[in-house]
Amino acid sequence: MDIARMSEFEEWEDKLQLKLSVLYDRLYLQELKDCMQLANAFTAPSVLSN
């Protein structure tokens, strides 16, 4: 690898890791919300059971 371009590559790699971290955090939070809604749906009294 060209030593002169090594810093460019490291900078690009750092930006990629930051973008992936943000993406994974958003996916985790969305999954958490979805799971909470699902759990609530199972525990909430059903309109049909009355």
PyMOL Python script that loads the backbone (N, CA, C, O; Angstrom):
from pymol import cmd

cmd.read_pdbstr("""\
ATOM      1  N   MET A   1       0.852  -1.187   0.000  1.00  0.00           N
ATOM      2  CA  MET A   1       0.000   0.000   0.000  1.00  0.00           C
ATOM      3  C   MET A   1       0.891   1.240   0.000  1.00  0.00           C
ATOM      4  O   MET A   1       1.954   1.257   0.621  1.00  0.00           O
ATOM      5  N   ASP A   2       0.449   2.250  -0.690  1.00  0.00           N
ATOM      6  CA  ASP A   2       1.181   3.501  -0.788  1.00  0.00           C
ATOM      7  C   ASP A   2       1.135   4.223   0.560  1.00  0.00           C
ATOM      8  O   ASP A   2       0.058   4.553   1.058  1.00  0.00           O
ATOM      9  N   ILE A   3       2.304   4.464   1.144  1.00  0.00           N
ATOM     10  CA  ILE A   3       2.389   5.120   2.456  1.00  0.00           C
ATOM     11  C   ILE A   3       1.817   6.537   2.410  1.00  0.00           C
ATOM     12  O   ILE A   3       1.249   6.999   3.400  1.00  0.00           O
ATOM     13  N   ALA A   4       1.953   7.220   1.299  1.00  0.00           N
ATOM     14  CA  ALA A   4       1.466   8.593   1.166  1.00  0.00           C
ATOM     15  C   ALA A   4      -0.051   8.655   1.277  1.00  0.00           C
ATOM     16  O   ALA A   4      -0.596   9.667   1.719  1.00  0.00           O
ATOM     17  N   ARG A   5      -0.741   7.591   0.884  1.00  0.00           N
ATOM     18  CA  ARG A   5      -2.208   7.591   0.912  1.00  0.00           C
ATOM     19  C   ARG A   5      -2.759   6.905   2.157  1.00  0.00           C
ATOM     20  O   ARG A   5      -3.976   6.801   2.314  1.00  0.00           O
ATOM     21  N   MET A   6      -1.891   6.438   3.035  1.00  0.00           N
ATOM     22  CA  MET A   6      -2.314   5.713   4.223  1.00  0.00           C
ATOM     23  C   MET A   6      -3.215   6.575   5.119  1.00  0.00           C
ATOM     24  O   MET A   6      -4.205   6.074   5.652  1.00  0.00           O
ATOM     25  N   SER A   7      -2.890   7.839   5.290  1.00  0.00           N
ATOM     26  CA  SER A   7      -3.706   8.704   6.149  1.00  0.00           C
ATOM     27  C   SER A   7      -5.106   8.909   5.561  1.00  0.00           C
ATOM     28  O   SER A   7      -6.085   8.984   6.303  1.00  0.00           O
ATOM     29  N   GLU A   8      -5.203   9.000   4.236  1.00  0.00           N
ATOM     30  CA  GLU A   8      -6.515   9.122   3.585  1.00  0.00           C
ATOM     31  C   GLU A   8      -7.361   7.886   3.864  1.00  0.00           C
ATOM     32  O   GLU A   8      -8.550   7.986   4.168  1.00  0.00           O
ATOM     33  N   PHE A   9      -6.739   6.740   3.756  1.00  0.00           N
ATOM     34  CA  PHE A   9      -7.449   5.492   3.999  1.00  0.00           C
ATOM     35  C   PHE A   9      -7.900   5.397   5.454  1.00  0.00           C
ATOM     36  O   PHE A   9      -9.027   4.984   5.724  1.00  0.00           O
ATOM     37  N   GLU A  10      -7.043   5.772   6.383  1.00  0.00           N
ATOM     38  CA  GLU A  10      -7.398   5.729   7.804  1.00  0.00           C
ATOM     39  C   GLU A  10      -8.548   6.673   8.112  1.00  0.00           C
ATOM     40  O   GLU A  10      -9.433   6.343   8.903  1.00  0.00           O
ATOM     41  N   GLU A  11      -8.539   7.846   7.488  1.00  0.00           N
ATOM     42  CA  GLU A  11      -9.629   8.803   7.687  1.00  0.00           C
ATOM     43  C   GLU A  11     -10.941   8.241   7.141  1.00  0.00           C
ATOM     44  O   GLU A  11     -11.983   8.348   7.788  1.00  0.00           O
ATOM     45  N   TRP A  12     -10.886   7.650   5.963  1.00  0.00           N
ATOM     46  CA  TRP A  12     -12.076   7.031   5.365  1.00  0.00           C
ATOM     47  C   TRP A  12     -12.586   5.897   6.241  1.00  0.00           C
ATOM     48  O   TRP A  12     -13.792   5.757   6.443  1.00  0.00           O
ATOM     49  N   GLU A  13     -11.673   5.091   6.759  1.00  0.00           N
ATOM     50  CA  GLU A  13     -12.039   3.967   7.607  1.00  0.00           C
ATOM     51  C   GLU A  13     -12.700   4.454   8.904  1.00  0.00           C
ATOM     52  O   GLU A  13     -13.666   3.850   9.370  1.00  0.00           O
ATOM     53  N   ASP A  14     -12.192   5.528   9.479  1.00  0.00           N
ATOM     54  CA  ASP A  14     -12.785   6.103  10.695  1.00  0.00           C
ATOM     55  C   ASP A  14     -14.203   6.602  10.437  1.00  0.00           C
ATOM     56  O   ASP A  14     -15.100   6.388  11.253  1.00  0.00           O
ATOM     57  N   LYS A  15     -14.402   7.267   9.300  1.00  0.00           N
ATOM     58  CA  LYS A  15     -15.736   7.764   8.951  1.00  0.00           C
ATOM     59  C   LYS A  15     -16.706   6.610   8.736  1.00  0.00           C
ATOM     60  O   LYS A  15     -17.863   6.677   9.152  1.00  0.00           O
ATOM     61  N   LEU A  16     -16.232   5.559   8.088  1.00  0.00           N
ATOM     62  CA  LEU A  16     -17.072   4.386   7.865  1.00  0.00           C
ATOM     63  C   LEU A  16     -17.484   3.760   9.198  1.00  0.00           C
ATOM     64  O   LEU A  16     -18.649   3.407   9.381  1.00  0.00           O
ATOM     65  N   GLN A  17     -16.553   3.623  10.112  1.00  0.00           N
ATOM     66  CA  GLN A  17     -16.859   3.033  11.419  1.00  0.00           C
ATOM     67  C   GLN A  17     -17.873   3.887  12.187  1.00  0.00           C
ATOM     68  O   GLN A  17     -18.750   3.348  12.862  1.00  0.00           O
ATOM     69  N   LEU A  18     -17.758   5.188  12.090  1.00  0.00           N
ATOM     70  CA  LEU A  18     -18.709   6.084  12.743  1.00  0.00           C
ATOM     71  C   LEU A  18     -20.099   5.926  12.143  1.00  0.00           C
ATOM     72  O   LEU A  18     -21.085   5.841  12.875  1.00  0.00           O
ATOM     73  N   LYS A  19     -20.187   5.886  10.815  1.00  0.00           N
ATOM     74  CA  LYS A  19     -21.480   5.707  10.148  1.00  0.00           C
ATOM     75  C   LYS A  19     -22.115   4.372  10.534  1.00  0.00           C
ATOM     76  O   LYS A  19     -23.317   4.303  10.789  1.00  0.00           O
ATOM     77  N   LEU A  20     -21.305   3.313  10.576  1.00  0.00           N
ATOM     78  CA  LEU A  20     -21.829   2.005  10.957  1.00  0.00           C
ATOM     79  C   LEU A  20     -22.300   1.993  12.409  1.00  0.00           C
ATOM     80  O   LEU A  20     -23.313   1.370  12.729  1.00  0.00           O
ATOM     81  N   SER A  21     -21.579   2.670  13.278  1.00  0.00           N
ATOM     82  CA  SER A  21     -21.984   2.742  14.685  1.00  0.00           C
ATOM     83  C   SER A  21     -23.336   3.421  14.827  1.00  0.00           C
ATOM     84  O   SER A  21     -24.195   2.952  15.575  1.00  0.00           O
ATOM     85  N   VAL A  22     -23.527   4.518  14.116  1.00  0.00           N
ATOM     86  CA  VAL A  22     -24.802   5.226  14.161  1.00  0.00           C
ATOM     87  C   VAL A  22     -25.915   4.341  13.604  1.00  0.00           C
ATOM     88  O   VAL A  22     -27.003   4.281  14.176  1.00  0.00           O
ATOM     89  N   LEU A  23     -25.654   3.666  12.510  1.00  0.00           N
ATOM     90  CA  LEU A  23     -26.634   2.776  11.904  1.00  0.00           C
ATOM     91  C   LEU A  23     -27.024   1.654  12.866  1.00  0.00           C
ATOM     92  O   LEU A  23     -28.210   1.379  13.048  1.00  0.00           O
ATOM     93  N   TYR A  24     -26.038   1.011  13.479  1.00  0.00           N
ATOM     94  CA  TYR A  24     -26.322  -0.083  14.409  1.00  0.00           C
ATOM     95  C   TYR A  24     -27.082   0.400  15.633  1.00  0.00           C
ATOM     96  O   TYR A  24     -27.955  -0.307  16.137  1.00  0.00           O
ATOM     97  N   ASP A  25     -26.762   1.598  16.119  1.00  0.00           N
ATOM     98  CA  ASP A  25     -27.501   2.158  17.254  1.00  0.00           C
ATOM     99  C   ASP A  25     -28.966   2.390  16.894  1.00  0.00           C
ATOM    100  O   ASP A  25     -29.860   2.078  17.681  1.00  0.00           O
ATOM    101  N   ARG A  26     -29.209   2.934  15.708  1.00  0.00           N
ATOM    102  CA  ARG A  26     -30.589   3.173  15.267  1.00  0.00           C
ATOM    103  C   ARG A  26     -31.353   1.865  15.096  1.00  0.00           C
ATOM    104  O   ARG A  26     -32.519   1.769  15.478  1.00  0.00           O
ATOM    105  N   LEU A  27     -30.697   0.863  14.524  1.00  0.00           N
ATOM    106  CA  LEU A  27     -31.341  -0.440  14.361  1.00  0.00           C
ATOM    107  C   LEU A  27     -31.671  -1.063  15.716  1.00  0.00           C
ATOM    108  O   LEU A  27     -32.745  -1.639  15.889  1.00  0.00           O
ATOM    109  N   TYR A  28     -30.760  -0.951  16.669  1.00  0.00           N
ATOM    110  CA  TYR A  28     -30.986  -1.488  18.003  1.00  0.00           C
ATOM    111  C   TYR A  28     -32.182  -0.803  18.663  1.00  0.00           C
ATOM    112  O   TYR A  28     -33.048  -1.472  19.228  1.00  0.00           O
ATOM    113  N   LEU A  29     -32.232   0.516  18.593  1.00  0.00           N
ATOM    114  CA  LEU A  29     -33.336   1.249  19.210  1.00  0.00           C
ATOM    115  C   LEU A  29     -34.666   0.913  18.547  1.00  0.00           C
ATOM    116  O   LEU A  29     -35.682   0.792  19.232  1.00  0.00           O
ATOM    117  N   GLN A  30     -34.676   0.760  17.223  1.00  0.00           N
ATOM    118  CA  GLN A  30     -35.919   0.399  16.536  1.00  0.00           C
ATOM    119  C   GLN A  30     -36.364  -1.000  16.948  1.00  0.00           C
ATOM    120  O   GLN A  30     -37.553  -1.236  17.162  1.00  0.00           O
ATOM    121  N   GLU A  31     -35.420  -1.922  17.058  1.00  0.00           N
ATOM    122  CA  GLU A  31     -35.762  -3.282  17.485  1.00  0.00           C
ATOM    123  C   GLU A  31     -36.305  -3.268  18.916  1.00  0.00           C
ATOM    124  O   GLU A  31     -37.253  -3.989  19.228  1.00  0.00           O
ATOM    125  N   LEU A  32     -35.718  -2.468  19.765  1.00  0.00           N
ATOM    126  CA  LEU A  32     -36.193  -2.352  21.142  1.00  0.00           C
ATOM    127  C   LEU A  32     -37.633  -1.825  21.180  1.00  0.00           C
ATOM    128  O   LEU A  32     -38.468  -2.347  21.919  1.00  0.00           O
ATOM    129  N   LYS A  33     -37.917  -0.801  20.390  1.00  0.00           N
ATOM    130  CA  LYS A  33     -39.278  -0.265  20.321  1.00  0.00           C
ATOM    131  C   LYS A  33     -40.262  -1.316  19.820  1.00  0.00           C
ATOM    132  O   LYS A  33     -41.353  -1.474  20.368  1.00  0.00           O
ATOM    133  N   ASP A  34     -39.858  -2.034  18.765  1.00  0.00           N
ATOM    134  CA  ASP A  34     -40.729  -3.064  18.195  1.00  0.00           C
ATOM    135  C   ASP A  34     -41.017  -4.164  19.213  1.00  0.00           C
ATOM    136  O   ASP A  34     -42.150  -4.631  19.326  1.00  0.00           O
ATOM    137  N   CYS A  35     -39.996  -4.573  19.948  1.00  0.00           N
ATOM    138  CA  CYS A  35     -40.178  -5.622  20.957  1.00  0.00           C
ATOM    139  C   CYS A  35     -41.093  -5.148  22.084  1.00  0.00           C
ATOM    140  O   CYS A  35     -41.908  -5.919  22.592  1.00  0.00           O
ATOM    141  N   MET A  36     -40.960  -3.891  22.471  1.00  0.00           N
ATOM    142  CA  MET A  36     -41.824  -3.357  23.524  1.00  0.00           C
ATOM    143  C   MET A  36     -43.273  -3.311  23.056  1.00  0.00           C
ATOM    144  O   MET A  36     -44.180  -3.620  23.829  1.00  0.00           O
ATOM    145  N   GLN A  37     -43.500  -2.932  21.814  1.00  0.00           N
ATOM    146  CA  GLN A  37     -44.855  -2.907  21.273  1.00  0.00           C
ATOM    147  C   GLN A  37     -45.438  -4.312  21.202  1.00  0.00           C
ATOM    148  O   GLN A  37     -46.618  -4.510  21.489  1.00  0.00           O
ATOM    149  N   LEU A  38     -44.628  -5.275  20.826  1.00  0.00           N
ATOM    150  CA  LEU A  38     -45.079  -6.660  20.752  1.00  0.00           C
ATOM    151  C   LEU A  38     -45.418  -7.200  22.138  1.00  0.00           C
ATOM    152  O   LEU A  38     -46.445  -7.851  22.325  1.00  0.00           O
ATOM    153  N   ALA A  39     -44.552  -6.927  23.102  1.00  0.00           N
ATOM    154  CA  ALA A  39     -44.811  -7.367  24.470  1.00  0.00           C
ATOM    155  C   ALA A  39     -46.074  -6.720  25.015  1.00  0.00           C
ATOM    156  O   ALA A  39     -46.856  -7.370  25.709  1.00  0.00           O
ATOM    157  N   ASN A  40     -46.279  -5.452  24.708  1.00  0.00           N
ATOM    158  CA  ASN A  40     -47.476  -4.744  25.152  1.00  0.00           C
ATOM    159  C   ASN A  40     -48.722  -5.342  24.510  1.00  0.00           C
ATOM    160  O   ASN A  40     -49.764  -5.451  25.156  1.00  0.00           O
ATOM    161  N   ALA A  41     -48.620  -5.723  23.260  1.00  0.00           N
ATOM    162  CA  ALA A  41     -49.766  -6.310  22.559  1.00  0.00           C
ATOM    163  C   ALA A  41     -50.163  -7.645  23.195  1.00  0.00           C
ATOM    164  O   ALA A  41     -51.346  -7.980  23.242  1.00  0.00           O
ATOM    165  N   PHE A  42     -49.190  -8.399  23.678  1.00  0.00           N
ATOM    166  CA  PHE A  42     -49.486  -9.680  24.311  1.00  0.00           C
ATOM    167  C   PHE A  42     -50.046  -9.522  25.724  1.00  0.00           C
ATOM    168  O   PHE A  42     -50.819 -10.360  26.188  1.00  0.00           O
ATOM    169  N   THR A  43     -49.653  -8.448  26.402  1.00  0.00           N
ATOM    170  CA  THR A  43     -50.087  -8.269  27.789  1.00  0.00           C
ATOM    171  C   THR A  43     -51.335  -7.407  27.924  1.00  0.00           C
ATOM    172  O   THR A  43     -52.015  -7.462  28.949  1.00  0.00           O
ATOM    173  N   ALA A  44     -51.644  -6.614  26.909  1.00  0.00           N
ATOM    174  CA  ALA A  44     -52.813  -5.742  26.970  1.00  0.00           C
ATOM    175  C   ALA A  44     -54.078  -6.576  26.830  1.00  0.00           C
ATOM    176  O   ALA A  44     -54.097  -7.542  26.067  1.00  0.00           O
ATOM    177  N   PRO A  45     -55.131  -6.218  27.552  1.00  0.00           N
ATOM    178  CA  PRO A  45     -56.376  -6.954  27.411  1.00  0.00           C
ATOM    179  C   PRO A  45     -56.936  -6.821  25.991  1.00  0.00           C
ATOM    180  O   PRO A  45     -56.916  -5.737  25.407  1.00  0.00           O
ATOM    181  N   SER A  46     -57.416  -7.889  25.466  1.00  0.00           N
ATOM    182  CA  SER A  46     -57.925  -7.896  24.100  1.00  0.00           C
ATOM    183  C   SER A  46     -59.372  -7.410  24.086  1.00  0.00           C
ATOM    184  O   SER A  46     -60.141  -7.697  25.004  1.00  0.00           O
ATOM    185  N   VAL A  47     -59.727  -6.690  23.063  1.00  0.00           N
ATOM    186  CA  VAL A  47     -61.095  -6.206  22.875  1.00  0.00           C
ATOM    187  C   VAL A  47     -62.018  -7.402  22.612  1.00  0.00           C
ATOM    188  O   VAL A  47     -63.184  -7.396  23.007  1.00  0.00           O
ATOM    189  N   LEU A  48     -61.491  -8.405  21.952  1.00  0.00           N
ATOM    190  CA  LEU A  48     -62.297  -9.579  21.598  1.00  0.00           C
ATOM    191  C   LEU A  48     -62.577 -10.499  22.790  1.00  0.00           C
ATOM    192  O   LEU A  48     -63.523 -11.286  22.752  1.00  0.00           O
ATOM    193  N   SER A  49     -61.763 -10.407  23.848  1.00  0.00           N
ATOM    194  CA  SER A  49     -61.955 -11.319  24.972  1.00  0.00           C
ATOM    195  C   SER A  49     -63.098 -10.882  25.904  1.00  0.00           C
ATOM    196  O   SER A  49     -63.473 -11.638  26.800  1.00  0.00           O
ATOM    197  N   ASN A  50     -63.643  -9.704  25.713  1.00  0.00           N
ATOM    198  CA  ASN A  50     -64.729  -9.222  26.582  1.00  0.00           C
ATOM    199  C   ASN A  50     -66.033  -9.818  26.237  1.00  0.00           C
ATOM    200  O   ASN A  50     -67.040  -9.512  26.875  1.00  0.00           O
TER     201      ASN A  50
END
""", "prot")
cmd.dss("prot")
cmd.show_as("cartoon", "prot")
cmd.util.cbc("prot")
cmd.orient("prot")
